[in-house]
Amino acid sequence: MNRFASIGRHFVPGVLMASFVLAQAAEISVLSAGAIEPGLKAAVDVFEKQTGHQVKVTFNTAPELKKRIDGNETFDAVIAPRATISEFASASKLAETRAIVGRVGMGVAVRDGGPAPNISSAAALKQSVLAADALVFNRASTGMYLEGLLKKMEVYAQVESKTTRYPDGAAVMEHVIHGKGNEIGFGAITEILLYKDKGLRFVGPVPAEIQNYTTYAAAPLAASKQQEVTQAFVSFLAGPVGKPLFEAAGVTD
């Protein structure tokens, strides 16, 4: 059986939560990648209401997740890119339970009222990047992919001087919202949608031929002292109640 198979899909919704409600309420701590924040917050809210347990979430970029887990910081569960989860498993840091939360693609954003770039094809995006006054993206997984893409397009050397990088997606979106001129922002689609009604315009996903999806998985840490509750939470995320909450926030299968 694939360890990364989504768990909990075959539970009947009315019965699902009964198995999660334990005799005594507990608090678990979760370390998570920021790209799934909107869906995870919604899932945590429902899980807490239906079980009485509390879930404290700390968000970080993928590189920071690895530093914190490698440093043996105390968390009950981790939600990270699938490749990172595999690294943690190889280092015997995880319990057996796994759940695929979903995948997130890269999108393009501009401030409300700003000029929208042509992103209808890879060639069009290349010309839009060259014509832009500034490019803004993060230093996390989305930004690392975009940097590599610009190098493959052979334009990185031309645009590097007008590029601004931030540690996380939230800082990218805030910069674009308050930007000027012909400025293009790149980030996880979920993060862009989070700011859509706050001065940001979602232009659309990058063209399919150059799209990059990051798949996120959840797992309890082997060192967790709340294994039963943590495993129930991880299963809930990929189950019939949790999964639609992620899909509504742009985290797809």
N, C-alpha and C positions, 0 to 999 in steps of 0.2 A: 504493500500500500504506500502510495506517495505521501511522505510526511507533510508535504505542503498542500495536500488536498484540503479544500475548504471544509471545516468541521461544523457540524450542527445543521446541515441543510435538511436532514431527514426528520428532524423533530417536528411534532405538531405544535404550532405556535402556542396554543392554550396550555400545553403540557410543558413546554420548553422552560419557562421561568421557574416552575415549581421545583425543578431539580437544582436550580441555582440558589434558591433561598435557603440559607443555612441557619442553624439554631441561633447563632450569635453573629451580629453584624461585625464586619471587619473593614479595615482600610488597606488598600493596596496601592503601590506606587508604580507608575508606568513611565518609561522613557521612550519617547516617540519622535519620529521624523516629523518635521513641520508641514510637509506637503499634504498630509492627510488631516490636518487640524480641524477643518470644518466638520467633516464626517465623524471624526473621533469624538469631538465635543458633543455632538448630537447623540452618538451611541452611548457615551458615558452617562449622559443625563437620563436616558431611558433605563440603562442598567441599574443605576443608583435608585431610581424610583421603584423599579420592579423587584429589587432584591433587598434594599436597605443597606447594602454595602457602599463604601465610599471609595472613589478612585481618584487619586491625585496624579495628574499628568504633567510631565516636564518635557517641553519640546526643544529639540536641537537639530542642527544640520546633520547629515549622515556622517561626515568626518568626526564631528564632536561626539556623536553616539558611540562610535568605535573607541574613542579615547576614554570615555566614561566607563564603558563596559570593560575595556581592557584594564582600566584602573581599579576594577572591582568595587565601584560605587554601589551602594545598596539600592536596588530596585527589585520589584517583583516580576515585572514583564518588560519586554522591549518590542517595539514596532519599528522596523527598519527595512531598507531595500533588501530584497530576497538574497542577493549576493552577500550582504553583510550578515544576515541571519545565518547563512551557511558557514561563514567564517566563525561566528560565535559557537555554532554547533560543533564544528571541528575542534574547537578549543575546549569542548565539554562544559560550556557555560550555560547551556540551555536544558530545560526539561524536555520530555518527549513530545508534548502537545505542540502542534503548529496550526496556524490558520492563515490562509491567503486573504488579505483584506481587500486587495484590488490593485489596479494600476493607474498611474497618473501620467498624462502627456504634457508636452511643453506648449505654451501659448504665447501670444504676442499682445501687448497692451500699450495704450497711449493714454494721456490724460483726457478728460472730457473736453471736447472742443478742439483737441489737437488733430493734426492731419493724420489720417489712417494710411499706413504703408500698404503697398500691394504685396500680398503674401499668397497669391493664387498658385504659385509654383516655386520650385527651388530657385529657378533663374530669376523670377520676379523678386523673391526675398533677397537674393544676392544684390540686386540693383537697389532695392530699398535700403539695405544696410549701408551700402556705399554712399547713398544720397542723404542719409540721416545726419542730423547735427550731432547726435549723441546716442550711444547705446548703453543700456543699463541692465545688468544681470548679476546673479549671485556667484558665490564661490563654492556652493554646494553641488550636488549631483547634476542639477539642471544646467548650472553655469559651466561646469566642467565639460559636459557634452557639447554645449553651444560653442565653447572655445575651440574644441576639436573640430566641430563642423565648419566654423569660419576658417580654420586652417586648411581643411580639405577643399573649401571653396576658393582658397588662395587669396583671401581678402583680409585675413587677420592682421597682417603687417600694416595694411592701409587704414584699418579702423581702430587699432589698439590705442592710439593717442586720444581718441574721442570716446573711450569706454570707461565706465564707472562700475566698479564691482563692490558688492556688499556681502557680508557673511551669510545673510539669510534673505528669504523672499520678502518678508515684511518690509525691510528697509528699502528694497528695490521698488516696491509698490508705492511707498511714501515718497520716494524721490521722483517717480514718474508723475504722481498726482500734483506735485508742486514744481514740476519742470517747466521749461520754456522751449519754444521753437519746435523743430522737427525731431523729437526725441522718441526712441523706441525702447520699450521695456520687454524683457523676456522672463518667463518664470513658469512654475507649475500652474496648470490651468486652475486647479483648486484654489491656489493662493490668489490668482487674478480675480476669480469669481467672488472671493471674500471681500474684495475692495470695489466691486463693480458699481455699487451705489454710493460710493464715497469719493467720487471724483475720478474714477478710473474707467476706461472703456476697454472691453475685451474685444480685440480685433478678430481673433480666431486662433485656432490651433496652427502650428507650423504645418507646411504641406506634408501630405502623407508619405511622400517618398523620402523625406528626411526627418520624419517624426521620431521621437525617442520616448518610449514608455518605461517608467520605473515601476516595477511591481513591489508592493509592500507586504510583508508577512509579520505576524505576531507570534510570540512564544513566551512562556514563563521562563524565568531564570532558574537554574538549578538550585541556586542558593536561597531562593524565596522561602520564607517561613509560613507563607499563606498559599500553599500549593493548590488546595482545593478551590478556593475562591478565585485565584489567579487563572487556573485552567478553565473554570467556568466562564470567566470574563473573556478569555481568548476565544473560546468556542462561540460565545455570544456574538462577537464581532463578525464572524463569517456565517452566522446562522440566519434564519428567516426573519428575525426582528432587526438585527444589526446591519445586515448586508444592504437593505434598501436605503438605510440612512446614509451610508457611504455613497451609494449610487446617486442619490439626490444632491450630494455635494460635489459630484464630478469625478468620484473614484469609481472606475468602471471595471468590468471583468476582463 
